[in-house]
């Protein structure tokens, strides 16, 4: 739908009320330029705009497609399409809402197509209308106002991301385990935000080329470019920091898992000791609990009881020791470090002889 439409000439808005699409297209012949603002227009509305202003078919198709990266294209009729990504931080959900603004820029008209709730431009229009000296520079002044508002809206997003990262960082480096899912989510948001910020540098640099923008707007565009450079550096640093925090959190998780393993090993050791204490008793009880006549007739003294018990306990232990010793001798031994050094430092013919 049409949000606002106005005709600007000599640095002033020429009418106060709403303007119809056909009237706006006709005002282009009166000098100045027309600024038409659309919010999530339908295909029928875009077809009407295309017919009234003679937009290129591919440009209209681009304006109705959501892009991941900003870009700028110039068409044969001289119209330039500039696509910007907008961002806004939602405090309740602790997430970044993104939007898109497509700007059709020509000497006698400017058409802005907004997508998403994070693409409001009323402030940019009102600010520009309070600067008649900039409005006199032509339609490019609207591009400065839009770029300035978009870049300024990035700063609160960077600050909120910093706050979220600091919270996660404090949790991880205090030795506690942070939710890995939250770190991945923040890194994904920082990456998406970087895709919105970094390509915009080339789009803005294109506007700073000699003869591209009016002389009066050059300082203001340079100022926006400087702010964008700072935002780009901060977002890149946030991505790197989140990668470090993720690695540190994985290390903390590994330490916690090792602690759990150690506690389990200590518990198993205690249970093993307890079982070892009761193992001889179980053997004695099981052996003498057999109802064989030989046991009842031949073990009739305390000495015989002690001898049979000792033999019954020592023989299995001795057999286990012999079996383990033979197994250890049969296992191939690794060369000692001194032997390895002597072989490595020996002359080639000696080393070859040793290999043979």
VEXROSE-44605 format. One record per residue (C-alpha): residue number from 1; residue in one letter; z, x, y. Coordinates in pm, whole numbers, m for minus. Each point is the difference from the previous one (the first is absolute). Example, Ala and Ser with C-alpha at 12.3 -4.5 7.8 and 13.67 -1.06 7.14 Angstrom:
{atom 1, 'a', {780, 1230, m450}}
{atom 2, 's', {m66, 137, 344}}
% end
This chain:
{atom 1, 'x', {0, 0, 0}}
{atom 2, 'x', {m46, 104, 364}}
{atom 3, 'x', {331, 125, 140}}
{atom 4, 'x', {m117, 91, 349}}
{atom 5, 'x', {m329, 45, 181}}
{atom 6, 'x', {m43, 125, 355}}
{atom 7, 'x', {m261, 138, 236}}
{atom 8, 'x', {98, 312, 197}}
{atom 9, 'x', {m182, 124, 308}}
{atom 10, 'x', {104, 242, 274}}
{atom 11, 'x', {329, 60, m179}}
{atom 12, 'x', {103, m368, 2}}
{atom 13, 'x', {4, m290, m241}}
{atom 14, 'x', {m246, m258, 128}}
{atom 15, 'x', {160, m313, m145}}
{atom 16, 'x', {345, m108, m116}}
{atom 17, 'x', {m71, m274, m251}}
{atom 18, 'x', {m162, 26, m345}}
{atom 19, 'x', {m370, 80, m21}}
{atom 20, 'x', {m244, m135, m253}}
{atom 21, 'x', {m208, 235, m213}}
{atom 22, 'x', {m332, m100, 160}}
{atom 23, 'x', {144, 34, 349}}
{atom 24, 'x', {136, 346, m81}}
{atom 25, 'x', {m339, 115, m131}}
{atom 26, 'x', {m167, m129, 317}}
{atom 27, 'x', {247, 185, 227}}
{atom 28, 'x', {m136, 335, m112}}
{atom 29, 'x', {m292, m37, 237}}
{atom 30, 'x', {237, m28, 299}}
{atom 31, 'x', {119, 359, m28}}
{atom 32, 'x', {321, 142, m137}}
{atom 33, 'x', {84, m67, m362}}
{atom 34, 'x', {141, m270, m227}}
{atom 35, 'x', {299, 55, m228}}
{atom 36, 'x', {6, m242, m294}}
{atom 37, 'x', {304, 10, m227}}
{atom 38, 'x', {m12, m148, m353}}
{atom 39, 'x', {273, m27, m263}}
{atom 40, 'x', {m106, m24, m365}}
{atom 41, 'x', {m321, m192, 77}}
{atom 42, 'x', {m186, m188, m268}}
{atom 43, 'x', {m353, 85, m107}}
{atom 44, 'x', {m136, m292, 207}}
{atom 45, 'x', {179, 125, 313}}
{atom 46, 'x', {m128, 353, m52}}
{atom 47, 'x', {m351, m135, m48}}
{atom 48, 'x', {25, m178, 338}}
{atom 49, 'x', {128, 316, 167}}
{atom 50, 'x', {m278, 202, m156}}
{atom 51, 'x', {m262, m246, 125}}
{atom 52, 'x', {145, m12, 353}}
{atom 53, 'x', {42, 376, 48}}
{atom 54, 'x', {m275, 134, m228}}
{atom 55, 'x', {227, 203, m228}}
{atom 56, 'x', {m140, 198, m289}}
{atom 57, 'x', {33, m164, m341}}
{atom 58, 'x', {167, 304, m158}}
{atom 59, 'x', {245, 27, 290}}
{atom 60, 'x', {109, m362, m47}}
{atom 61, 'x', {39, 58, m373}}
{atom 62, 'x', {213, 309, 67}}
{atom 63, 'x', {224, m194, 237}}
{atom 64, 'x', {80, m253, m273}}
{atom 65, 'x', {88, 266, m259}}
{atom 66, 'x', {344, 159, m15}}
{atom 67, 'x', {m26, 380, 12}}
{atom 68, 'x', {248, 266, m106}}
{atom 69, 'x', {m104, 252, 265}}
{atom 70, 'x', {m103, m25, 367}}
{atom 71, 'x', {m361, 75, 80}}
{atom 72, 'x', {m260, m23, 276}}
{atom 73, 'x', {m371, m83, m30}}
{atom 74, 'x', {m275, m38, 256}}
{atom 75, 'x', {m295, m237, m56}}
{atom 76, 'x', {m356, 3, 127}}
{atom 77, 'x', {61, m253, 278}}
{atom 78, 'x', {266, 228, 152}}
{atom 79, 'x', {295, m204, m123}}
{atom 80, 'x', {283, 206, m143}}
{atom 81, 'x', {236, m129, m270}}
{atom 82, 'x', {344, 161, m8}}
{atom 83, 'x', {243, m100, m275}}
{atom 84, 'x', {371, 74, 49}}
{atom 85, 'x', {297, m37, m235}}
{atom 86, 'x', {320, m146, 144}}
{atom 87, 'x', {355, 26, m135}}
{atom 88, 'x', {333, m173, 55}}
{atom 89, 'x', {334, 55, m173}}
{atom 90, 'x', {180, m305, m142}}
{atom 91, 'x', {376, 59, 19}}
{atom 92, 'x', {93, m279, m243}}
{atom 93, 'x', {m229, 111, m282}}
{atom 94, 'x', {11, 370, 100}}
{atom 95, 'x', {m376, 18, m41}}
{atom 96, 'x', {m301, 79, 218}}
{atom 97, 'x', {m233, m286, 89}}
{atom 98, 'x', {m355, 110, 70}}
{atom 99, 'x', {m287, m163, 183}}
{atom 100, 'x', {m347, 79, 126}}
{atom 101, 'x', {m185, m26, 328}}
{atom 102, 'x', {m379, 15, 16}}
{atom 103, 'x', {m134, 72, 350}}
{atom 104, 'x', {m363, m74, 90}}
{atom 105, 'x', {m60, 207, 311}}
{atom 106, 'x', {m303, m36, 227}}
{atom 107, 'x', {m47, 52, 376}}
{atom 108, 'x', {12, m373, 73}}
{atom 109, 'x', {239, m133, m267}}
{atom 110, 'x', {294, 83, m221}}
{atom 111, 'x', {79, m203, m313}}
{atom 112, 'x', {324, 62, m189}}
{atom 113, 'x', {46, m141, m349}}
{atom 114, 'x', {359, 16, m123}}
{atom 115, 'x', {111, m15, m364}}
{atom 116, 'x', {365, m23, m103}}
{atom 117, 'x', {318, m86, 190}}
{atom 118, 'x', {53, 360, 114}}
{atom 119, 'x', {m303, m2, 235}}
{atom 120, 'x', {119, m182, 314}}
{atom 121, 'x', {m191, 98, 317}}
{atom 122, 'x', {142, m227, 271}}
{atom 123, 'x', {205, 287, 141}}
{atom 124, 'x', {m304, 226, 25}}
{atom 125, 'x', {m201, m263, 190}}
{atom 126, 'x', {288, m78, 238}}
{atom 127, 'x', {60, 371, 65}}
{atom 128, 'x', {m365, 65, 75}}
{atom 129, 'x', {m20, m298, 236}}
{atom 130, 'x', {279, 161, 202}}
{atom 131, 'x', {m215, 314, 41}}
{atom 132, 'x', {m307, m108, 200}}
{atom 133, 'x', {m94, 363, 68}}
{atom 134, 'x', {m49, 46, m374}}
{atom 135, 'x', {m173, m333, m50}}
{atom 136, 'x', {m265, 110, 249}}
{atom 137, 'x', {m94, 278, m243}}
{atom 138, 'x', {m167, m259, m222}}
{atom 139, 'x', {37, m118, m356}}
{atom 140, 'x', {125, 340, m123}}
{atom 141, 'x', {327, m71, 181}}
{atom 142, 'x', {77, m269, m260}}
{atom 143, 'x', {m40, 258, m275}}
{atom 144, 'x', {257, 221, 173}}
{atom 145, 'x', {244, m293, 31}}
{atom 146, 'x', {m42, m87, m369}}
{atom 147, 'x', {33, 360, m117}}
{atom 148, 'x', {303, 56, 219}}
{atom 149, 'x', {180, m305, m141}}
{atom 150, 'x', {m92, 83, m361}}
{atom 151, 'x', {121, 360, 29}}
{atom 152, 'x', {319, m105, 181}}
{atom 153, 'x', {74, m246, m281}}
{atom 154, 'x', {m3, 289, m248}}
{atom 155, 'x', {311, 163, 153}}
{atom 156, 'x', {252, m268, m118}}
{atom 157, 'x', {m151, 15, m349}}
{atom 158, 'x', {49, 378, m11}}
{atom 159, 'x', {361, m40, 117}}
{atom 160, 'x', {81, m262, m265}}
{atom 161, 'x', {m162, 208, m273}}
{atom 162, 'x', {211, 295, 115}}
{atom 163, 'x', {312, m213, m33}}
{atom 164, 'x', {m91, m112, m353}}
{atom 165, 'x', {m82, 355, m105}}
{atom 166, 'x', {328, 131, 142}}
{atom 167, 'x', {193, m257, m203}}
{atom 168, 'x', {m178, 99, m321}}
{atom 169, 'x', {34, 369, 83}}
{atom 170, 'x', {375, m33, 61}}
{atom 171, 'x', {43, m176, m334}}
{atom 172, 'x', {m198, 257, m197}}
{atom 173, 'x', {149, 313, 153}}
{atom 174, 'x', {352, m135, m36}}
{atom 175, 'x', {m45, 32, m376}}
{atom 176, 'x', {m47, m370, m67}}
{atom 177, 'x', {m312, m146, m161}}
{atom 178, 'x', {m222, m199, 235}}
{atom 179, 'x', {m228, m280, m126}}
{atom 180, 'x', {m324, 176, m93}}
{atom 181, 'x', {m194, m320, 58}}
{atom 182, 'x', {116, m7, 363}}
{atom 183, 'x', {m116, 360, 55}}
{atom 184, 'x', {m341, m77, m151}}
{atom 185, 'x', {m28, m309, 220}}
{atom 186, 'x', {83, 197, 315}}
{atom 187, 'x', {m251, 270, m92}}
{atom 188, 'x', {m269, m261, m57}}
{atom 189, 'x', {75, m158, 338}}
{atom 190, 'x', {m6, 339, 171}}
{atom 191, 'x', {m335, 76, m167}}
{atom 192, 'x', {m151, m333, 110}}
{atom 193, 'x', {132, 56, 351}}
{atom 194, 'x', {m152, 349, 2}}
{atom 195, 'x', {m338, m150, m94}}
{atom 196, 'x', {26, m226, 304}}
{atom 197, 'x', {102, 279, 240}}
{atom 198, 'x', {m190, 313, m101}}
{atom 199, 'x', {m361, m134, 4}}
{atom 200, 'x', {67, m152, 343}}
{atom 201, 'x', {8, 354, 142}}
{atom 202, 'x', {m373, 41, m60}}
{atom 203, 'x', {m71, m347, 141}}
{atom 204, 'x', {190, 83, 317}}
{atom 205, 'x', {m153, 349, 23}}
{atom 206, 'x', {m341, m166, 1}}
{atom 207, 'x', {96, m196, 311}}
{atom 208, 'x', {109, 325, 169}}
{atom 209, 'x', {m341, 159, m28}}
{atom 210, 'x', {m161, 89, 336}}
{atom 211, 'x', {m177, m296, 153}}
{atom 212, 'x', {136, m245, m257}}
{atom 213, 'x', {273, m167, 209}}
{atom 214, 'x', {19, m44, 380}}
{atom 215, 'x', {164, 282, 192}}
{atom 216, 'x', {289, m223, 112}}
{atom 217, 'x', {99, m72, m362}}
{atom 218, 'x', {m13, 359, m129}}
{atom 219, 'x', {364, 90, 88}}
{atom 220, 'x', {128, m323, m157}}
{atom 221, 'x', {m199, 53, m318}}
{atom 222, 'x', {126, 358, m20}}
{atom 223, 'x', {355, m130, 31}}
{atom 224, 'x', {m55, m242, m290}}
{atom 225, 'x', {m150, 286, m204}}
{atom 226, 'x', {309, 217, 61}}
{atom 227, 'x', {232, m281, m113}}
{atom 228, 'x', {m212, m53, m309}}
{atom 229, 'x', {19, 370, m87}}
{atom 230, 'x', {380, m16, 5}}
{atom 231, 'x', {3, m309, m220}}
{atom 232, 'x', {m242, 163, m244}}
{atom 233, 'x', {219, 312, m30}}
{atom 234, 'x', {313, m209, m56}}
{atom 235, 'x', {m162, m217, m267}}
{atom 236, 'x', {m135, 309, m181}}
{atom 237, 'x', {350, 153, 9}}
{atom 238, 'x', {146, m322, m141}}
{atom 239, 'x', {m240, 11, m295}}
{atom 240, 'x', {97, 359, m77}}
{atom 241, 'x', {371, m78, 35}}
{atom 242, 'x', {m27, m297, m236}}
{atom 243, 'x', {m169, 223, m257}}
{atom 244, 'x', {292, 243, 26}}
{atom 245, 'x', {254, m281, m24}}
{atom 246, 'x', {m175, m135, m309}}
{atom 247, 'x', {15, 340, m170}}
{atom 248, 'x', {367, 39, 95}}
{atom 249, 'x', {78, m347, m135}}
{atom 250, 'x', {m170, 86, m329}}
{atom 251, 'x', {216, 313, m18}}
{atom 252, 'x', {315, m206, 67}}
{atom 253, 'x', {m104, m244, m274}}
{atom 254, 'x', {m45, 295, m240}}
{atom 255, 'x', {346, 132, 88}}
{atom 256, 'x', {155, m341, m63}}
{atom 257, 'x', {m179, m26, m333}}
{atom 258, 'x', {128, 347, m95}}
{atom 259, 'x', {353, m107, 88}}
{atom 260, 'x', {m35, m305, m222}}
{atom 261, 'x', {m136, 220, m280}}
{atom 262, 'x', {294, 240, 37}}
{atom 263, 'x', {249, m286, m10}}
{atom 264, 'x', {m166, m136, m312}}
{atom 265, 'x', {7, 347, m159}}
{atom 266, 'x', {371, 37, 79}}
{atom 267, 'x', {68, m340, m152}}
{atom 268, 'x', {m199, 89, m312}}
{atom 269, 'x', {189, 330, m25}}
{atom 270, 'x', {334, m181, 9}}
{atom 271, 'x', {m119, m246, m262}}
{atom 272, 'x', {m124, 288, m218}}
{atom 273, 'x', {337, 175, 22}}
{atom 274, 'x', {175, m323, m90}}
{atom 275, 'x', {m235, m52, m295}}
{atom 276, 'x', {57, 360, m113}}
{atom 277, 'x', {376, m60, m4}}
{atom 278, 'x', {m34, m303, m221}}
{atom 279, 'x', {m271, 148, m228}}
{atom 280, 'x', {240, 200, m224}}
{atom 281, 'x', {238, m291, m18}}
{atom 282, 'x', {m288, m226, m103}}
{atom 283, 'x', {m96, 251, m271}}
{atom 284, 'x', {355, 23, m135}}
{atom 285, 'x', {50, m374, 1}}
{atom 286, 'x', {m340, m60, m158}}
{atom 287, 'x', {42, 271, m263}}
{atom 288, 'x', {348, m89, m115}}
{atom 289, 'x', {m69, m366, 23}}
{atom 290, 'x', {m234, 19, m299}}
{atom 291, 'x', {136, m171, m309}}
{atom 292, 'x', {m91, 272, m253}}
{atom 293, 'x', {236, 81, m288}}
{atom 294, 'x', {m56, 375, 44}}
{atom 295, 'x', {137, m7, 355}}
{atom 296, 'x', {299, m204, m99}}
{atom 297, 'x', {82, 224, m305}}
{atom 298, 'x', {m67, 351, 139}}
{atom 299, 'x', {110, m11, 366}}
{atom 300, 'x', {365, m62, m50}}
{atom 301, 'x', {151, 253, 244}}
{atom 302, 'x', {m15, 82, 368}}
{atom 303, 'x', {m156, 344, m68}}
{atom 304, 'x', {m286, m150, m196}}
{atom 305, 'x', {m53, m253, 274}}
{atom 306, 'x', {m22, 277, 266}}
{atom 307, 'x', {m240, 214, m207}}
{atom 308, 'x', {m240, m283, m76}}
{atom 309, 'x', {6, m114, 362}}
{atom 310, 'x', {m68, 354, 135}}
{atom 311, 'x', {m283, 59, m245}}
{atom 312, 'x', {m153, m339, 82}}
{atom 313, 'x', {4, 79, 372}}
{atom 314, 'x', {m103, 368, m14}}
{atom 315, 'x', {m291, m26, m243}}
{atom 316, 'x', {m213, m233, 219}}
{atom 317, 'x', {76, 214, 310}}
{atom 318, 'x', {m97, 319, m187}}
{atom 319, 'x', {m321, m155, m131}}
{atom 320, 'x', {m90, m117, 356}}
{atom 321, 'x', {69, 352, 137}}
{atom 322, 'x', {m223, 165, m261}}
{atom 323, 'x', {m282, m245, 64}}
{atom 324, 'x', {14, 52, 378}}
{atom 325, 'x', {12, 381, m40}}
{atom 326, 'x', {m311, 5, m221}}
{atom 327, 'x', {m183, m227, 239}}
{atom 328, 'x', {90, 223, 295}}
{atom 329, 'x', {m129, 314, m180}}
{atom 330, 'x', {m323, m174, m98}}
{atom 331, 'x', {m74, m95, 365}}
{atom 332, 'x', {m237, 255, 172}}
{atom 333, 'x', {180, 199, 270}}
{atom 334, 'x', {m135, 35, 354}}
{atom 335, 'x', {m56, 356, 131}}
{atom 336, 'x', {273, 127, 227}}
{atom 337, 'x', {m84, 64, 368}}
{atom 338, 'x', {31, 379, m48}}
{atom 339, 'x', {m250, m10, m286}}
{atom 340, 'x', {m240, m210, 207}}
{atom 341, 'x', {21, 247, 288}}
{atom 342, 'x', {m63, 296, m231}}
{atom 343, 'x', {m311, m164, m144}}
{atom 344, 'x', {m125, m100, 345}}
{atom 345, 'x', {54, 349, 148}}
{atom 346, 'x', {m146, 187, m297}}
{atom 347, 'x', {m347, 164, 24}}
{atom 348, 'x', {m291, m222, m105}}
{atom 349, 'x', {m57, 180, m331}}
{atom 350, 'x', {367, m37, m94}}
{atom 351, 'x', {0, m365, 97}}
{atom 352, 'x', {m313, m57, m208}}
{atom 353, 'x', {156, 176, m296}}
{atom 354, 'x', {305, m219, 29}}
{atom 355, 'x', {m216, m309, 9}}
{atom 356, 'x', {m177, 112, m317}}
% end
